[in-house]
Structure formats: structure tokens, C-alpha cells
Amino acid sequence: MKRTRSGVGHPALLKAFCLLMALFLLMGTLVSAQAVSEISDGQTETSALPSRWYAGDYGKKPTVKNQGSYGTCWAITATSALEAALLPLRQIVFSADHLTRQNSFTADVNDGGDYLMLMAYLCGWQGPVTEEEDPYGDEYSPEGLEPAVHVQEVRVFLDTTIEKIKEIVYTYGSVQTSLYMDRITASEESGYYNAGTSSYYYPEKMTQNHDVLILGWDDSWSSGQFETEPDQDGAFICLNTWGDDFGENGIFYVSYSDPNIVQVCVAYTRIDDTDNYDHLYQYDECGWQGQQGYDSSECYFANVYTAQGEEEIAAVGFYATSENTSCEIWLVHDFAGTDSFESMEYLQSASFTDMGYYTVDLEEVCEVYPGERFAVVVKINAPDEVNPVAVEYRSDEYTQNVTTEGKESYLSQYGTQWENTQERFETNVCLKVYTRDSRGG
């Protein structure tokens, strides 16, 4: 798996995703599908899709933003995607400045970013905050701001299809994606951009370096609209990050034939109000940086936490590292060492069609008392992976804030013998626990 840092749309700012093979989404929920009968539980029949659909026709076009000279297209696109998900019922403009300056990474504002950074920041409740609280471009981002919403589910699609992107956009309002595009390739002289029709097509598969937001599609967009003519009609309707002066008030059209637009796509598919849970326990502020396992699609992983009060465990969150991931969730009370895993209590199972980050709400209340050490255990089956557990570690110069000190994570091949990942591998297991203050009997 490869990870791309998208920047300003100037020459690519890239970083390889280091995969450590050997160690390695409505009550309370703000985001919703479009009000169409074909959609159910985030799914829609392809045959029901119209030949043209645009989120702006339904009041779901986000605020057009201009990244200026900063390498923040990835952050602006992500905040715009969150805005699109909530529109038209909720009109919130989110801060890209906070996302780039107040995440857990040691990257500079011009270093670019990627979907793993986005998931770490959003799913770790580091944000998003509002643009009013942290305005863009003032070179300052205040400390201590609280998130305006809680992002609880993010789906990732790698090397996907045109029809799949349509389904996601139709269901959730937008899809964040990456192109090979910069100020040079988007110039009228490049042969790739037609300013008269706001149409872009780059014919070669390249490492993506610029993030944009897909807000719809048009099957009848003629191939003749492009400067370099593709082999088919049709285009995705996209929002850029270069202000109103680019395209049609920020909107432009990318050919279905562009080989880069389907490579890395992200959808924010569950956004909650901030009163969904009271507390978040986590060890992985930098999120999914690598994977561990035992050369098998199945593996057990666990995190041990100490309850800060009389609380109810309400949900757990972790990464599905491949499509069609399934899991079982277990709980250990009064954890006192690896022998305590012998008394694991089964809670429930879950499955996920798409890769990404998921929050699983528990069907039964699990109470913990102040000071209790408890362990949440997940048995995962990620059929496309041989090391299926997402872990955090110091993978590069951007993850130097990662620490294993005071954290306790475990891995096991069969749920019998367990290894402490901090001690043996210097990794933290990506497994979050969401609790509510106990309401009493």
C-alpha cells in the first residue's frame, strides 16, 4: 500500500507509506444520505443512478476556499467534504488551518498530507473546529479548541471504479480524491486543461499530488470538451481549492478516463454531535502508520485502559485494513496481566464492506468503575491482508511525536499467548474506546 502526501498543486510533495509487514458511520448522527428512496444503509443500486447528479443542485456545495501558497489542498478538501456531508441541514465551515497546524504530526504546513493523517486527526477528536474559531491564512492556530463535531467513520477506497465513486457521492454527497495536477498541468498551455470548458484530463497514471472534492458526475460531458481528448464521454464534477477564479466558481470537470482520480478516494460517512460519548480512550494520536500480524488474515489485538470514573463502555473504534473485514469484540474486567485474557467476555461481532475507520456501538452496556484496568479485545479477519492489525509507530520524520511510554497494547495469533507491542515492537495498537458517564441504576 502506498500513501501520497498531497500539497499545493505545485511539484509533488510526496512521502512513502511505510508498511511494516513483519511487525507490523439518526439520532445523534449528523451525516445522512440523500433523501432518495433507492438509498439504504449507505448502499444504492447502480442501475438507479441518474446520468447526471451534482450535490450543488441539492444545496450541498461547500464554501469555495483558496489555499493560496500553502500546501493545504488535502486539509481544505477534507473540511469541505465534512461541510458537504452536513449540508443543507447544517451549515458549518470547518477550519483547514487547525487541521494542518494542530494535528499530532511534525509536518510543516507546506509539507502536504494524506488520508492517514486525516483519519488520525478526525477520528481522534483533535478536530474539526470551525473556521470562525481558527481562520485560514493568519499564520496562527490557537491551542485548546474543542471539535465542533465527532467524526466516527471514514471509508477509504483504493484503485476503485467510476461506478463505485458515483455510488459513494450519491449516498454521502461527496468524495475526496487525488489527482496528478498542479499549476503547470492546469495551465491553458499544458494541453491538459481547457479553461473555456473548465475541463481537466491527464492521460498518464502518476503519483497523485493534489486533492479535490468530487461533488457529482455527468455521463454526457463530451470528450471534445477536453484539451487532450479522452477515449470516452463523461466527467466527475469536482471542487478545487484554488478559489472562485478557477473553473466555474471553483468547479471543474475531470474526465472519467483520468487514471489518477480513482486511485485514492475517501468518504466521511458518520459524523456525530459532540454529545455522542463523554470520553475517548486512545493510544494512537498519529493513527494507522503500519500493520502487524502473524502472516494470516486473522489476529487478536487489545488495548488496556484505566477507567477515569464510573463509566459505561459505549463503543469501540478501529481500522478495517481491507475490504470485507469482520471482527469479534471482547472485554476483560480487572485486567491484571496476560492471564486475564483467559476471562474474556464476548460482546458482539461486526463486519465492514469497505476499508477505513469504524466505530462499533455496543448493544449492551458494560460498566467499569473508577481506577479499574480493563481491556478491550478485537479478533479481526481482514481477508486481503496477512498482517491485519493497524498500529502506530515512528514511521518517518512526520511521526516523531509518537511515544509508547505509559501505554499497553497486545497482539495474539490465536487468543492464547499474548505479546506486549510496546515492549517488543515499539508500536501502539490502533484501538479506541468510547465511554459515557454512568447514569446509575
KELUMKOL-51162 format. One record per residue (C-alpha): residue in one letter; x, y, z. Coordinates in nm, 4 decimals. Layout:
BEGIN
{node 'A', {X, Y, Z}};
...
//
This chain:
BEGIN
{node 'M', {0.0000, 0.0000, 0.0000}};
{node 'K', {0.1286, 0.3417, -0.0875}};
{node 'R', {0.0394, 0.6721, 0.0730}};
{node 'T', {0.0632, 1.0093, -0.1024}};
{node 'R', {0.1068, 1.3473, 0.0580}};
{node 'S', {-0.0970, 1.5995, -0.1410}};
{node 'G', {0.0168, 1.9583, -0.1342}};
{node 'V', {-0.0288, 2.2828, -0.3177}};
{node 'G', {-0.0604, 2.1527, -0.6665}};
{node 'H', {0.2943, 2.2592, -0.7430}};
{node 'P', {0.5583, 1.9866, -0.7945}};
{node 'A', {0.4625, 1.6829, -0.5895}};
{node 'L', {0.5356, 1.6691, -0.2183}};
{node 'L', {0.5456, 1.3005, -0.1507}};
{node 'K', {0.6042, 1.0586, 0.1309}};
{node 'A', {0.6077, 0.6815, 0.1075}};
{node 'F', {0.3760, 0.4894, 0.3340}};
{node 'C', {0.5988, 0.2516, 0.5224}};
{node 'L', {0.4191, -0.0784, 0.5716}};
{node 'L', {0.5808, -0.2832, 0.8438}};
{node 'M', {0.4974, -0.6267, 0.7121}};
{node 'A', {0.6707, -0.8406, 0.9658}};
{node 'L', {0.5899, -0.6214, 1.2683}};
{node 'F', {0.3818, -0.4983, 1.1685}};
{node 'L', {-2.0871, 0.5931, 1.0030}};
{node 'L', {-3.0319, 0.9210, 1.3044}};
{node 'M', {-3.0266, 1.0197, 1.6204}};
{node 'G', {-2.7161, 1.1941, 1.7247}};
{node 'T', {-2.5672, 1.1357, 1.3816}};
{node 'L', {-2.5394, 1.4465, 1.1656}};
{node 'V', {-2.4334, 1.2991, 0.8362}};
{node 'S', {-2.7032, 1.1334, 0.6284}};
{node 'A', {-2.7638, 1.0023, 0.2811}};
{node 'Q', {-2.9562, 1.1983, 0.0201}};
{node 'A', {-3.3350, 1.1896, 0.0542}};
{node 'V', {-3.3900, 0.9319, -0.2148}};
{node 'S', {-3.5706, 0.6025, -0.1828}};
{node 'E', {-3.3002, 0.3985, -0.3529}};
{node 'I', {-3.0527, 0.4519, -0.0703}};
{node 'S', {-3.0470, 0.2273, 0.2323}};
{node 'D', {-2.7665, 0.1929, 0.4864}};
{node 'G', {-2.5161, 0.3675, 0.2655}};
{node 'Q', {-2.5939, 0.1454, -0.0326}};
{node 'T', {-2.7645, 0.2170, -0.3614}};
{node 'E', {-2.8276, 0.0177, -0.6748}};
{node 'T', {-2.6030, 0.1244, -0.9608}};
{node 'S', {-2.8949, 0.0944, -1.2025}};
{node 'A', {-3.0794, 0.3629, -1.0039}};
{node 'L', {-2.8073, 0.6222, -1.0530}};
{node 'P', {-2.9005, 0.9139, -1.2838}};
{node 'S', {-2.6813, 1.0045, -1.5793}};
{node 'R', {-2.6042, 1.3360, -1.4119}};
{node 'W', {-2.6009, 1.4264, -1.0449}};
{node 'Y', {-2.4473, 1.7285, -0.8686}};
{node 'A', {-2.4512, 1.7952, -0.4954}};
{node 'G', {-2.4818, 2.1693, -0.5560}};
{node 'D', {-2.8286, 2.1144, -0.7025}};
{node 'Y', {-2.9338, 1.9930, -0.3569}};
{node 'G', {-2.7728, 2.2709, -0.1557}};
{node 'K', {-2.4663, 2.0635, -0.0778}};
{node 'K', {-2.1883, 2.2658, -0.2384}};
{node 'P', {-1.9395, 2.3666, 0.0320}};
{node 'T', {-1.7806, 2.7077, 0.0697}};
{node 'V', {-1.5229, 2.7660, -0.2038}};
{node 'K', {-1.1793, 2.8115, -0.0464}};
{node 'N', {-0.8391, 2.9181, -0.1708}};
{node 'Q', {-0.5298, 2.7513, -0.0334}};
{node 'G', {-0.3067, 3.0311, -0.1595}};
{node 'S', {0.0605, 2.9438, -0.1387}};
{node 'Y', {0.0217, 2.6786, 0.1337}};
{node 'G', {0.0378, 2.3029, 0.0835}};
{node 'T', {-0.3087, 2.2522, 0.2292}};
{node 'C', {-0.5246, 2.1144, -0.0523}};
{node 'W', {-0.5668, 1.7893, 0.1430}};
{node 'A', {-0.6939, 1.9717, 0.4529}};
{node 'I', {-0.9186, 2.2155, 0.2644}};
{node 'T', {-1.0707, 1.9292, 0.0676}};
{node 'A', {-1.1337, 1.7283, 0.3828}};
{node 'T', {-1.3043, 2.0167, 0.5634}};
{node 'S', {-1.5116, 2.0842, 0.2507}};
{node 'A', {-1.6119, 1.7177, 0.2422}};
{node 'L', {-1.7334, 1.7406, 0.6023}};
{node 'E', {-1.9312, 2.0541, 0.5146}};
{node 'A', {-2.0900, 1.8814, 0.2150}};
{node 'A', {-2.1892, 1.5864, 0.4334}};
{node 'L', {-2.3824, 1.8118, 0.6728}};
{node 'L', {-2.5392, 2.0427, 0.4137}};
{node 'P', {-2.8069, 2.1622, 0.3655}};
{node 'L', {-2.9379, 2.0880, 0.7165}};
{node 'R', {-2.6266, 2.2107, 0.8945}};
{node 'Q', {-2.4121, 2.4943, 0.7602}};
{node 'I', {-2.0738, 2.4810, 0.9289}};
{node 'V', {-1.7480, 2.5996, 0.7749}};
{node 'F', {-1.4601, 2.3981, 0.9191}};
{node 'S', {-1.1043, 2.5149, 0.9719}};
{node 'A', {-0.8349, 2.3787, 0.7433}};
{node 'D', {-0.5839, 2.5875, 0.9355}};
{node 'H', {-0.6468, 2.3882, 1.2529}};
{node 'L', {-0.6252, 2.0587, 1.0688}};
{node 'T', {-0.2822, 2.1420, 0.9307}};
{node 'R', {-0.1390, 2.3138, 1.2373}};
{node 'Q', {-0.2944, 2.1264, 1.5308}};
{node 'N', {-0.2637, 1.7638, 1.4300}};
{node 'S', {-0.0273, 1.5238, 1.6056}};
{node 'F', {0.2281, 1.5130, 1.3272}};
{node 'T', {0.5512, 1.7060, 1.2919}};
{node 'A', {0.4764, 1.8096, 0.9330}};
{node 'D', {0.5013, 2.1713, 0.8238}};
{node 'V', {0.2003, 2.3500, 0.6731}};
{node 'N', {0.3664, 2.3189, 0.3321}};
{node 'D', {0.4568, 1.9514, 0.3586}};
{node 'G', {0.1172, 1.8277, 0.2381}};
{node 'G', {-0.0837, 1.5460, 0.3896}};
{node 'D', {-0.2703, 1.2234, 0.3273}};
{node 'Y', {-0.5763, 1.0218, 0.4281}};
{node 'L', {-0.3989, 0.8534, 0.7193}};
{node 'M', {-0.3251, 1.1927, 0.8733}};
{node 'L', {-0.6875, 1.2949, 0.8163}};
{node 'M', {-0.8233, 0.9871, 0.9888}};
{node 'A', {-0.5869, 1.0261, 1.2830}};
{node 'Y', {-0.6876, 1.3907, 1.3380}};
{node 'L', {-1.0620, 1.3466, 1.2843}};
{node 'C', {-1.1221, 1.0080, 1.4444}};
{node 'G', {-0.9002, 1.1046, 1.7364}};
{node 'W', {-1.1279, 1.4047, 1.8108}};
{node 'Q', {-0.8438, 1.6507, 1.7583}};
{node 'G', {-1.0923, 1.8410, 1.5370}};
{node 'P', {-1.2563, 1.9631, 1.3272}};
{node 'V', {-1.3069, 2.3111, 1.4679}};
{node 'T', {-1.4900, 2.5961, 1.2945}};
{node 'E', {-1.3336, 2.8476, 1.0585}};
{node 'E', {-1.4591, 3.1247, 1.2895}};
{node 'E', {-1.2500, 2.9820, 1.5743}};
{node 'D', {-0.9381, 2.9341, 1.3639}};
{node 'P', {-0.9346, 3.1460, 1.0440}};
{node 'Y', {-0.7231, 3.0419, 0.7489}};
{node 'G', {-0.4037, 3.2147, 0.6463}};
{node 'D', {-0.3231, 3.4187, 0.9567}};
{node 'E', {-0.0218, 3.2046, 1.0484}};
{node 'Y', {-0.1774, 3.1327, 1.3894}};
{node 'S', {-0.3783, 2.8459, 1.5315}};
{node 'P', {-0.4995, 2.8736, 1.8923}};
{node 'E', {-0.4494, 2.5893, 2.1366}};
{node 'G', {-0.7237, 2.4101, 2.3279}};
{node 'L', {-1.0098, 2.4303, 2.0788}};
{node 'E', {-1.2722, 2.1565, 2.1037}};
{node 'P', {-1.4109, 1.9737, 1.7982}};
{node 'A', {-1.7407, 2.1023, 1.6590}};
{node 'V', {-1.8481, 1.7505, 1.5592}};
{node 'H', {-1.7192, 1.3988, 1.6127}};
{node 'V', {-1.6154, 1.2042, 1.3054}};
{node 'Q', {-1.6794, 0.8362, 1.3787}};
{node 'E', {-1.6423, 0.6687, 1.0414}};
{node 'V', {-1.4214, 0.7229, 0.7381}};
{node 'R', {-1.4199, 0.4898, 0.4396}};
{node 'V', {-1.1225, 0.4545, 0.2092}};
{node 'F', {-1.1309, 0.3252, -0.1483}};
{node 'L', {-0.8088, 0.2359, -0.3257}};
{node 'D', {-0.7912, 0.1814, -0.7012}};
{node 'T', {-1.1700, 0.1826, -0.7218}};
{node 'T', {-1.4170, 0.2188, -1.0114}};
{node 'I', {-1.6138, 0.5031, -1.1672}};
{node 'E', {-1.9422, 0.3405, -1.0672}};
{node 'K', {-1.8276, 0.2945, -0.7069}};
{node 'I', {-1.7360, 0.6631, -0.6810}};
{node 'K', {-2.0796, 0.7563, -0.8160}};
{node 'E', {-2.2481, 0.5393, -0.5523}};
{node 'I', {-2.0493, 0.6976, -0.2707}};
{node 'V', {-2.1080, 1.0545, -0.3924}};
{node 'Y', {-2.4809, 0.9860, -0.4400}};
{node 'T', {-2.5096, 0.8382, -0.0926}};
{node 'Y', {-2.2886, 1.0707, 0.1099}};
{node 'G', {-2.2684, 1.3885, -0.1000}};
{node 'S', {-1.9006, 1.3938, -0.1864}};
{node 'V', {-1.5781, 1.2001, -0.2184}};
{node 'Q', {-1.2297, 1.3309, -0.1506}};
{node 'T', {-0.9831, 1.2175, -0.4121}};
{node 'S', {-0.6382, 1.2906, -0.5501}};
{node 'L', {-0.5193, 1.3911, -0.8958}};
{node 'Y', {-0.1921, 1.4452, -1.0683}};
{node 'M', {-0.2433, 1.8196, -1.1033}};
{node 'D', {-0.0534, 2.1378, -1.0354}};
{node 'R', {-0.0473, 2.4963, -1.1569}};
{node 'I', {0.1516, 2.3874, -1.4588}};
{node 'T', {-0.0653, 2.0964, -1.5730}};
{node 'A', {-0.3748, 2.3120, -1.5073}};
{node 'S', {-0.2494, 2.5950, -1.7246}};
{node 'E', {-0.4006, 2.6571, -2.0679}};
{node 'E', {-0.0648, 2.5922, -2.2303}};
{node 'S', {-0.0224, 2.2457, -2.0775}};
{node 'G', {-0.2578, 2.0580, -2.3086}};
{node 'Y', {-0.4362, 1.9035, -2.0092}};
{node 'Y', {-0.6769, 2.1815, -1.9065}};
{node 'N', {-0.9399, 2.3568, -2.1191}};
{node 'A', {-1.0173, 2.6828, -1.9395}};
{node 'G', {-1.3096, 2.7544, -2.1732}};
{node 'T', {-1.4959, 2.4430, -2.0568}};
{node 'S', {-1.3239, 2.4038, -1.7168}};
{node 'S', {-1.2257, 2.0509, -1.8162}};
{node 'Y', {-0.9164, 1.8603, -1.6995}};
{node 'Y', {-0.7682, 1.5325, -1.8172}};
{node 'Y', {-0.4220, 1.3964, -1.7508}};
{node 'P', {-0.3785, 1.0753, -1.9514}};
{node 'E', {-0.0914, 0.9077, -1.7661}};
{node 'K', {-0.1022, 0.7278, -1.4334}};
{node 'M', {0.1159, 0.9202, -1.1910}};
{node 'T', {0.1680, 0.9595, -0.8184}};
{node 'Q', {-0.1126, 1.1915, -0.7091}};
{node 'N', {-0.0125, 1.5302, -0.5698}};
{node 'H', {-0.3344, 1.7358, -0.5398}};
{node 'D', {-0.6622, 1.6724, -0.3541}};
{node 'V', {-1.0029, 1.7776, -0.4877}};
{node 'L', {-1.3632, 1.7043, -0.3893}};
{node 'I', {-1.5933, 1.5086, -0.6195}};
{node 'L', {-1.9457, 1.6534, -0.5902}};
{node 'G', {-2.1121, 1.4742, -0.8795}};
{node 'W', {-2.0818, 1.3477, -1.2338}};
{node 'D', {-2.2121, 1.3975, -1.5877}};
{node 'D', {-2.2124, 1.0962, -1.8206}};
{node 'S', {-2.2859, 1.3168, -2.1223}};
{node 'W', {-1.9889, 1.5520, -2.0768}};
{node 'S', {-1.8379, 1.5289, -2.4220}};
{node 'S', {-1.4833, 1.4089, -2.4706}};
{node 'G', {-1.4474, 1.7040, -2.7087}};
{node 'Q', {-1.4635, 1.9420, -2.4107}};
{node 'F', {-1.1131, 1.8406, -2.3046}};
{node 'E', {-0.7901, 1.9884, -2.4374}};
{node 'T', {-0.6494, 1.6394, -2.4805}};
{node 'E', {-0.9408, 1.4234, -2.5920}};
{node 'P', {-1.0013, 1.1105, -2.3785}};
{node 'D', {-1.1383, 0.7842, -2.5149}};
{node 'Q', {-1.4882, 0.8292, -2.3663}};
{node 'D', {-1.7505, 1.0881, -2.2728}};
{node 'G', {-1.8243, 1.1609, -1.9087}};
{node 'A', {-1.6710, 1.3607, -1.6253}};
{node 'F', {-1.6711, 1.3954, -1.2492}};
{node 'I', {-1.7851, 1.7363, -1.1213}};
{node 'C', {-1.5145, 1.8499, -0.8792}};
{node 'L', {-1.4474, 2.1344, -0.6376}};
{node 'N', {-1.0920, 2.2663, -0.6398}};
{node 'T', {-0.9041, 2.4513, -0.3666}};
{node 'W', {-0.7863, 2.7475, -0.5772}};
{node 'G', {-1.0752, 2.9875, -0.5118}};
{node 'D', {-1.3656, 3.1204, -0.7208}};
{node 'D', {-1.1422, 3.2300, -1.0053}};
{node 'F', {-1.0625, 2.8736, -1.1067}};
{node 'G', {-1.3130, 2.6933, -1.3289}};
{node 'E', {-1.6809, 2.7764, -1.2761}};
{node 'N', {-1.6698, 2.9361, -0.9317}};
{node 'G', {-1.4286, 2.6692, -0.8152}};
{node 'I', {-1.5954, 2.3823, -1.0029}};
{node 'F', {-1.4268, 2.1922, -1.2850}};
{node 'Y', {-1.4723, 1.8651, -1.4722}};
{node 'V', {-1.2347, 1.5692, -1.4652}};
{node 'S', {-1.2605, 1.3015, -1.7312}};
{node 'Y', {-1.3669, 0.9501, -1.6365}};
{node 'S', {-1.0575, 0.8409, -1.8274}};
{node 'D', {-0.8169, 1.0213, -1.5949}};
{node 'P', {-0.6309, 0.7235, -1.4451}};
{node 'N', {-0.5413, 0.9035, -1.1229}};
{node 'I', {-0.8831, 1.0077, -0.9925}};
{node 'V', {-0.9854, 0.6566, -0.8820}};
{node 'Q', {-0.6635, 0.5634, -0.7045}};
{node 'V', {-0.7203, 0.7053, -0.3518}};
{node 'C', {-1.0746, 0.8100, -0.2501}};
{node 'V', {-1.2090, 0.8978, 0.0947}};
{node 'A', {-1.5673, 0.9408, 0.2225}};
{node 'Y', {-1.6688, 1.0737, 0.5659}};
{node 'T', {-1.9663, 0.8521, 0.6356}};
{node 'R', {-2.0558, 0.9063, 1.0008}};
{node 'I', {-2.0432, 1.2463, 1.1701}};
{node 'D', {-2.1977, 1.2787, 1.5165}};
{node 'D', {-2.2810, 1.5626, 1.7513}};
{node 'T', {-2.0236, 1.6018, 2.0251}};
{node 'D', {-2.2573, 1.4623, 2.2915}};
{node 'N', {-2.2473, 1.1130, 2.1424}};
{node 'Y', {-1.9968, 0.9930, 2.4017}};
{node 'D', {-1.8407, 1.1533, 2.7080}};
{node 'H', {-1.4871, 1.0159, 2.6921}};
{node 'L', {-1.2371, 0.8781, 2.4424}};
{node 'Y', {-0.9573, 0.6413, 2.5374}};
{node 'Q', {-0.6819, 0.6060, 2.2777}};
{node 'Y', {-0.3110, 0.5453, 2.2338}};
{node 'D', {-0.2728, 0.6275, 1.8627}};
{node 'E', {-0.2819, 1.0041, 1.8113}};
{node 'C', {-0.0962, 0.9571, 1.4803}};
{node 'G', {-0.3200, 0.6665, 1.3849}};
{node 'W', {-0.2590, 0.3974, 1.1287}};
{node 'Q', {0.1093, 0.4002, 1.0340}};
{node 'G', {0.1741, 0.0317, 0.9734}};
{node 'Q', {0.0340, -0.3162, 1.0249}};
{node 'Q', {0.1166, -0.6157, 1.2378}};
{node 'G', {0.0064, -0.9755, 1.2470}};
{node 'Y', {0.1170, -1.3341, 1.2062}};
{node 'D', {0.1134, -1.3941, 0.8292}};
{node 'S', {-0.2590, -1.4613, 0.8473}};
{node 'S', {-0.5754, -1.2624, 0.7816}};
{node 'E', {-0.6829, -1.3314, 1.1413}};
{node 'C', {-0.5336, -1.1842, 1.4551}};
{node 'Y', {-0.6314, -1.0759, 1.8070}};
{node 'F', {-0.5389, -0.7296, 1.9327}};
{node 'A', {-0.6109, -0.5477, 2.2593}};
{node 'N', {-0.5579, -0.2238, 2.4487}};
{node 'V', {-0.5638, -0.1910, 2.8261}};
{node 'Y', {-0.7018, 0.1301, 2.9768}};
{node 'T', {-0.7707, 0.2574, 3.3272}};
{node 'A', {-1.1222, 0.3921, 3.3833}};
{node 'Q', {-1.1155, 0.7562, 3.4930}};
{node 'G', {-1.4585, 0.7411, 3.6536}};
{node 'E', {-1.7764, 0.5391, 3.6858}};
{node 'E', {-1.8406, 0.4880, 3.3154}};
{node 'E', {-2.0211, 0.2756, 3.0600}};
{node 'I', {-1.8253, 0.1430, 2.7648}};
{node 'A', {-2.0444, 0.2503, 2.4730}};
{node 'A', {-1.8385, 0.1782, 2.1606}};
{node 'V', {-1.5024, 0.0774, 2.0240}};
{node 'G', {-1.3231, 0.2120, 1.7175}};
{node 'F', {-1.0531, 0.0669, 1.4961}};
{node 'Y', {-0.9349, 0.0332, 1.1370}};
{node 'A', {-1.0592, -0.2197, 0.8841}};
{node 'T', {-0.7377, -0.2717, 0.6931}};
{node 'S', {-0.9006, -0.4395, 0.3933}};
{node 'E', {-1.2378, -0.4739, 0.2264}};
{node 'N', {-1.4851, -0.7238, 0.3765}};
{node 'T', {-1.3267, -0.7122, 0.7208}};
{node 'S', {-1.5112, -0.8880, 1.0028}};
{node 'C', {-1.4491, -0.8895, 1.3759}};
{node 'E', {-1.5494, -1.0102, 1.7186}};
{node 'I', {-1.5274, -0.7798, 2.0210}};
{node 'W', {-1.4469, -0.8946, 2.3730}};
{node 'L', {-1.3975, -0.7327, 2.7148}};
{node 'V', {-1.1760, -0.8133, 3.0103}};
{node 'H', {-1.2615, -0.6676, 3.3506}};
{node 'D', {-0.9992, -0.6065, 3.6189}};
{node 'F', {-0.7051, -0.6680, 3.3920}};
{node 'A', {-0.4023, -0.7841, 3.5873}};
{node 'G', {-0.1751, -0.9269, 3.3178}};
{node 'T', {-0.1887, -1.1598, 3.0223}};
{node 'D', {-0.3505, -1.4359, 3.2297}};
{node 'S', {-0.6581, -1.2104, 3.2487}};
{node 'F', {-0.7239, -1.2732, 2.8794}};
{node 'E', {-0.8469, -1.6184, 2.9837}};
{node 'S', {-1.1585, -1.4493, 3.1254}};
{node 'M', {-1.2535, -1.2550, 2.8113}};
{node 'E', {-1.6273, -1.1779, 2.7843}};
{node 'Y', {-1.7750, -1.1879, 2.4324}};
{node 'L', {-1.9668, -0.8701, 2.3431}};
{node 'Q', {-2.0648, -0.8804, 1.9748}};
{node 'S', {-1.9485, -0.9115, 1.6155}};
{node 'A', {-1.9401, -0.6677, 1.3237}};
{node 'S', {-1.8398, -0.6555, 0.9598}};
{node 'F', {-1.7374, -0.3822, 0.7170}};
{node 'T', {-1.7628, -0.3856, 0.3383}};
{node 'D', {-1.5069, -0.1105, 0.2852}};
{node 'M', {-1.1639, -0.0335, 0.4199}};
{node 'G', {-1.1375, 0.2531, 0.6699}};
{node 'Y', {-1.2038, 0.3582, 1.0295}};
{node 'Y', {-1.5200, 0.2368, 1.2031}};
{node 'T', {-1.6956, 0.2906, 1.5351}};
{node 'V', {-1.8929, -0.0077, 1.6614}};
{node 'D', {-2.1663, 0.0852, 1.9094}};
{node 'L', {-2.2131, -0.1856, 2.1684}};
{node 'E', {-2.5558, -0.3421, 2.2078}};
{node 'E', {-2.5178, -0.3972, 2.5823}};
{node 'V', {-2.3908, -0.1586, 2.8495}};
{node 'C', {-2.0559, -0.2557, 3.0011}};
{node 'E', {-1.9852, -0.0704, 3.3232}};
{node 'V', {-1.6397, -0.0017, 3.4620}};
{node 'Y', {-1.5537, 0.1558, 3.7945}};
{node 'P', {-1.3030, 0.4339, 3.8744}};
{node 'G', {-0.9487, 0.3047, 3.8584}};
{node 'E', {-1.0422, -0.0280, 3.7007}};
{node 'R', {-0.7959, -0.1594, 3.4471}};
{node 'F', {-0.9966, -0.3064, 3.1613}};
{node 'A', {-0.9009, -0.4491, 2.8249}};
{node 'V', {-1.0952, -0.4333, 2.5006}};
{node 'V', {-1.0067, -0.7173, 2.2650}};
{node 'V', {-1.0813, -0.7479, 1.8942}};
{node 'K', {-1.0428, -1.0571, 1.6810}};
{node 'I', {-1.0084, -0.9304, 1.3262}};
{node 'N', {-1.0295, -1.1052, 0.9916}};
{node 'A', {-0.9108, -0.8856, 0.7046}};
{node 'P', {-0.9119, -1.1268, 0.4075}};
{node 'D', {-0.6791, -0.9223, 0.1864}};
{node 'E', {-0.4081, -0.8796, 0.4498}};
{node 'V', {-0.1552, -1.1070, 0.6141}};
{node 'N', {-0.0812, -0.8516, 0.8851}};
{node 'P', {-0.4319, -0.7159, 0.9558}};
{node 'V', {-0.3842, -0.5025, 1.2694}};
{node 'A', {-0.3329, -0.1266, 1.2260}};
{node 'V', {-0.0605, 0.0083, 1.4525}};
{node 'E', {0.1093, 0.3394, 1.5245}};
{node 'Y', {0.4852, 0.3772, 1.5385}};
{node 'R', {0.7566, 0.6251, 1.4430}};
{node 'S', {0.7431, 0.5597, 1.0718}};
{node 'D', {0.9212, 0.8722, 0.9427}};
{node 'E', {1.0174, 1.2320, 1.0156}};
{node 'Y', {0.6493, 1.3309, 1.0434}};
{node 'T', {0.5677, 1.0899, 1.3278}};
{node 'Q', {0.8343, 1.1878, 1.5773}};
{node 'N', {0.5672, 1.2704, 1.8385}};
{node 'V', {0.4743, 0.9037, 1.8668}};
{node 'T', {0.5509, 0.7526, 2.2042}};
{node 'T', {0.4870, 0.4138, 2.3595}};
{node 'E', {0.5519, 0.5300, 2.7149}};
{node 'G', {0.2711, 0.4528, 2.9595}};
{node 'K', {0.0705, 0.2588, 2.7006}};
{node 'E', {-0.0280, -0.1066, 2.6998}};
{node 'S', {-0.1203, -0.2970, 2.3827}};
{node 'Y', {-0.1188, -0.6664, 2.2971}};
{node 'L', {-0.1247, -0.8974, 1.9973}};
{node 'S', {-0.2040, -1.2674, 1.9798}};
{node 'Q', {-0.2279, -1.5119, 1.6931}};
{node 'Y', {-0.4908, -1.7378, 1.8467}};
{node 'G', {-0.6022, -1.5518, 2.1611}};
{node 'T', {-0.3898, -1.7674, 2.3899}};
{node 'Q', {-0.0346, -1.6343, 2.4005}};
{node 'W', {-0.0038, -1.2553, 2.4010}};
{node 'E', {0.2781, -1.0129, 2.3141}};
{node 'N', {0.3117, -0.6605, 2.4511}};
{node 'T', {0.3597, -0.4475, 2.1382}};
{node 'Q', {0.5235, -0.1535, 2.3126}};
{node 'E', {0.7880, -0.3716, 2.4702}};
{node 'R', {0.8595, -0.5965, 2.1749}};
{node 'F', {0.7890, -0.3863, 1.8654}};
{node 'E', {0.7672, -0.0232, 1.9875}};
{node 'T', {0.4170, 0.0054, 1.8400}};
{node 'N', {0.0775, 0.1149, 1.9731}};
{node 'V', {-0.2325, -0.0761, 1.8660}};
{node 'C', {-0.4969, 0.1421, 1.6990}};
{node 'L', {-0.7977, 0.0591, 1.9145}};
{node 'K', {-1.0119, 0.3337, 2.0712}};
{node 'V', {-1.2759, 0.3032, 2.3429}};
{node 'Y', {-1.5711, 0.5442, 2.3766}};
{node 'T', {-1.7466, 0.5724, 2.7129}};
{node 'R', {-2.0371, 0.7587, 2.8731}};
{node 'D', {-2.0614, 0.8625, 3.2333}};
{node 'S', {-2.2635, 0.6068, 3.4228}};
{node 'R', {-2.6288, 0.7066, 3.4566}};
{node 'G', {-2.6727, 0.4781, 3.7555}};
{node 'G', {-2.9406, 0.2159, 3.8127}};
//
